[in-house]
Structure formats: C-alpha cells, structure tokens
Amino acid sequence: MAARLPSSPPVLPGFTHVHILGKGGFADVFLYEQNLPRRPVAVKVMHADLVDDRVRSAFRSEVNLMGRLSAHPSILTVYSASVSGDGRPYLVMELCSTEIGDRFRQRPLELDEALEIMVRVGGALETAHRAGTLHRDIKPANILTTAFGHPVLSDFGIAANMHLGDHEAAGVSVPWSAPEVLRDETAGTIASEVWSFGATLYSLVAGRSPAEIRGGRNGTDELSARILAHDIQPFDVDAPRTLATIVRKALAKDPADRYLSILPMVEDLQAVQEEMGVPVTPIDLQERPWSRDLDTGVEEPADELPVRVRAARRRAPMRGAQQIDISSSTQAATPPSRKGLVSVLVGAATAVVLGAVAIVAVAVTTIQGAIPVVEEVVAEPVDGGIAFTWTDPGLVDADSYLVTTAAGDAVIQRATTFRLSGASGEELCVTVAVNRDGRSGDGAEACAEVP
Ligand SMILES: Nc1ncnc2c1ncn2[C@@H]1O[C@H](COP(=O)(O)OP(=O)(O)OP(=O)(O)O)[C@@H](O)[C@H]1O
C-alpha cells in the first residue's frame, strides 16, 4: 500500500487539536484536548474517501454493539463517537501508550510480563467472543497501555469490516493472520482469533512474528507465503517447554487442531505462570452486563487458579466491533489441554458439614438448544457458609458451569461443588447453568441460610 499523508484533523466542538498520533489503514488518530472534563484524548477519524452511507451505518451499529463490552478492564475505553462537521465518523478514546507494539521487536518482553499481558487481554477476547464479537485484528500494536499501566485491547474489527480490497488495505495484518484468513476462506472465526492471539504471544516473547526470519525477506508476500505453507519459525526463547506447546497448539495449521476457544489457552498460560512461580493473573470474564462491583469478599482457595467473572468497572459506553455468528466458527471439539483449572471457590469436599440438612433445590428442566441443564442444586450449611453441589448433567470437555450468586458474583468452573462464605443467619443463593460455546443454558437455583 502506498504511503499516505495523514488527513487533516477535523474541527470538533469541545475539543482542541494538538497533533497526530498515528496513521492506520482506514483512519488517522489524533491527540486532542477535551475541554470539559479537561483531559487529553485520542480521536480516531475515518478517512473521508472511505465514508459512504453504508460505512456510516456500519460504523454506528458497530460502535453501538461495542457498548456491550465497554466495562471490561482490558478493553480500551471509548468515551464517545460522532460524525464530524465534514462527515467523517470519529471515536474519542482513552489516550494510551503504544509502547508494547513499538518496542517488542527491539526489546522482547520479559516472559512474566508477556504472560500477564496475554492473560489479561485473553480475558477481554474471551469476553468479546462470548458477546458474539470477533476482534479480527489481534496483534501487538493493538495492545495499548493505559496511564495506570494496564494493557488494553484496542481497535475492534471496524477496519476489517468497513471496506474490501487487498488484505493490507482491508485492515488485515498479515504477520498475525491465520492461514485460512489469508486464503480468504473466512473473514474470521474463533479459531482464527486463537491463531492471531498465539502469534501475538509468540511475537511479544520472541521479538518477531512467527513467520518472520531474522535477516531474511519479510515483506507481506513472503510472510503470507510462509504462513500459508505453515513455515513457522522455531519458538527459540528461554521459556518453559509448556509455553512452546501452547504456542504450537494455537498456531496449528488446521483450525480444528487449535484451542477450542481463548479461555483454555489462557488457562494454560496461567499454568505456565504457576510453573514459573510468578503471580497468577486472574482472567476477567464479563458474562453479563453487571453494573456493580463484585468484590464481595468471597474466599478463593490458595491452590486454585483465579478466574473472575467480574462486574463492570464503570466505564463510558461504546467501542467499535463487529458482531459475528460464533456458531459458524470452524471449531472442532478438541478438548482443552488443561481441564479443571477454571474452578474457583471450590473446596466443599473437605468442608465440615454442620447440619445434615439438605435444603432447597429449584430445578429448571427446560432444554435450551443442546445445552445440558443442571436438574437440581443442593445447598448444605457448612462451617461459615453454604456448600452447593449438583450432578453433572452431561458436560462435554469444552463445557463449564456458570455459577452466579445473588450478589452478582459469577464464576466459571468445571467442578460440581461451589462454596460460598457468609455471616450467620444470612441467606445465600446461587444459580448454576451450563456454559457452552459462550452461551449459557437455563439455570437451577438453590438457597440456604448460613448456620
Ligand atoms: N488510544 C490511543 N492512544 C494513543 N495512540 C493511539 C491510540 N489508538 C491508536 N493510536 C495510534 O494511532 C495509530 C493508528 O491507529 P489505528 O488503530 O488506526 O492503527 P492500526 O491498527 O495500525 O491500523 P488498522 O486499523 O488499519 O489496522 C496506532 O498505530 C497508534 O500509534
């Protein structure tokens, strides 16, 4: 693609232009100062020559869709969106550092830092997928860093969906694109996102993308040809062998051989953190549009790896994205390699049962699609809380339980036991549903009073 001069910054009421931050395939990003509240912001302005009624309408529906993801702590905050006086759609975003994408080639990230970033960003991606949204452009440059040092995923799919043309012009980043995307067999699936996520992990740690040869020819055509031929360079970094296995699985040539979704891959990354003896980063999953803080003081056993389905950190609504039919993903039911790591708050097996009372069980027996339904949840008072148990209604390897408390906490786990702490006399309730492919079936609820 020929080099292009940046477009002129539009006059935006309430904002003062400062300077350009960067050029993208379909938009330029400028630093503006917002007048009230007074703060620096990054404003992404679409190129005038791409804008027509179809693009305007796609832009509107996509940024509205992104409102569903706005609360995730590892997704870039978009403050607002509109159309400038001269007709160009624009997004007003949190100003971030582009350091990760800028520096990985010169100075690959330390392994522990890369793992932490990828677990956080993986939680964001899994959340987007569960909301029916693909990113379509996962790459190091789309992981930005907030002023408080948190990695955030930026640039959800607008570019890839706004216009057609050659890969580069259409916003496809070849070094991080799965072979089936480069072959135009698909515009994106969960499996292609797993490939790009794996390629991004590879890049951050190795300092080059998987098909890049140091000192070799690494133009778009050469990289594309190597990716199509599955000519992936050895992952020769000083890291536990398990990490190389994870990368190999994510970058498998056949989509069916890759991770079924981002979550099991991120759990495997947590296992590497555990193996390395570094803090295990929680996976933030937003299953529902909670609006409250979920920090309810529920205890997590020290030997379990944390997965939180957390409440929204209140953030301004809206980012750009593309809704997809996840069911059309080219996935096969390959089991995640590390089962059971998502279980949290479990441990009732060893709990002291104070009363022999099995209380309550509200069974909901409706079958929702093919998702199995937990028939009955039994609530038993235990020391300082309630132990909830249920029978496996027939989960397959990729399924999990979504356990939701009345307080709004939710966790994803594979175990059939869930323990909740509470004060004496307090009534505790949970709802247990099966989660399959990002969708939850009907739930069974149980409540009991803490002795
Ligand atoms: N929120 C932000 N804060 C600071 N800089 C940003 C922000 N968003 C984007 N940028 C800068 O603007 C440049 C262009 O952003 P954009 O998202 O359009 O680029 P891209 O991802 O490289 O292109 P494309 O969208 O075509 O794939 C980025 O490379 C980055 O340097």
The ligand as an SDF file (V2000), in Angstrom:
LIG
                    3D

 31 33  0  0  0  0  0  0  0  0999 V2000
   -5.9780    5.2400   22.1250 N   0  0  0  0  0  0  0  0  0  0  0  0
   -4.8120    5.5740   21.5540 C   0  0  0  0  0  0  0  0  0  0  0  0
   -3.9090    6.2820   22.2380 N   0  0  0  0  0  0  0  0  0  0  0  0
   -2.7230    6.6270   21.6470 C   0  0  0  0  0  0  0  0  0  0  0  0
   -2.3790    6.2970   20.3960 N   0  0  0  0  0  0  0  0  0  0  0  0
   -3.2480    5.5900   19.6730 C   0  0  0  0  0  0  0  0  0  0  0  0
   -4.4970    5.1930   20.2000 C   0  0  0  0  0  0  0  0  0  0  0  0
   -5.1470    4.4730   19.2450 N   0  0  0  0  0  0  0  0  0  0  0  0
   -4.3370    4.4470   18.1870 C   0  0  0  0  0  0  0  0  0  0  0  0
   -3.1880    5.1140   18.4090 N   0  0  0  0  0  0  0  0  0  0  0  0
   -2.0790    5.3240   17.4780 C   0  0  0  0  0  0  0  0  0  0  0  0
   -2.6050    5.5580   16.1990 O   0  0  0  0  0  0  0  0  0  0  0  0
   -2.0680    4.6440   15.2660 C   0  0  0  0  0  0  0  0  0  0  0  0
   -3.1430    4.2800   14.2670 C   0  0  0  0  0  0  0  0  0  0  0  0
   -4.1740    3.6060   14.9500 O   0  0  0  0  0  0  0  0  0  0  0  0
   -5.0990    2.5770   14.2010 P   0  0  0  0  0  0  0  0  0  0  0  0
   -5.8810    1.8470   15.2110 O   0  0  0  0  0  0  0  0  0  0  0  0
   -5.8620    3.2870   13.1470 O   0  0  0  0  0  0  0  0  0  0  0  0
   -3.9470    1.7500   13.5500 O   0  0  0  0  0  0  0  0  0  0  0  0
   -3.6520    0.3400   13.0430 P   0  0  0  0  0  0  0  0  0  0  0  0
   -4.2250   -0.6860   13.9690 O   0  0  0  0  0  0  0  0  0  0  0  0
   -2.1970    0.3280   12.8020 O   0  0  0  0  0  0  0  0  0  0  0  0
   -4.3720    0.3020   11.6670 O   0  0  0  0  0  0  0  0  0  0  0  0
   -5.5970   -0.5460   11.1800 P   0  0  0  0  0  0  0  0  0  0  0  0
   -6.7470   -0.0840   11.9900 O   0  0  0  0  0  0  0  0  0  0  0  0
   -5.7040   -0.1910    9.7550 O   0  0  0  0  0  0  0  0  0  0  0  0
   -5.2170   -1.9680   11.4300 O   0  0  0  0  0  0  0  0  0  0  0  0
   -1.5990    3.4550   16.0700 C   0  0  0  0  0  0  0  0  0  0  0  0
   -0.5520    2.8090   15.4830 O   0  0  0  0  0  0  0  0  0  0  0  0
   -1.1850    4.1220   17.3620 C   0  0  0  0  0  0  0  0  0  0  0  0
    0.1430    4.5750   17.2220 O   0  0  0  0  0  0  0  0  0  0  0  0
  1  2  1  0
  2  3  1  0
  2  7  2  0
  3  4  2  0
  4  5  1  0
  5  6  2  0
  6  7  1  0
  6 10  1  0
  7  8  1  0
  8  9  2  0
  9 10  1  0
 10 11  1  0
 11 12  1  0
 11 30  1  0
 12 13  1  0
 13 14  1  0
 13 28  1  0
 14 15  1  0
 15 16  1  0
 16 17  2  0
 16 18  1  0
 16 19  1  0
 19 20  1  0
 20 21  2  0
 20 22  1  0
 20 23  1  0
 23 24  1  0
 24 25  2  0
 24 26  1  0
 24 27  1  0
 28 29  1  0
 28 30  1  0
 30 31  1  0
M  END
$$$$
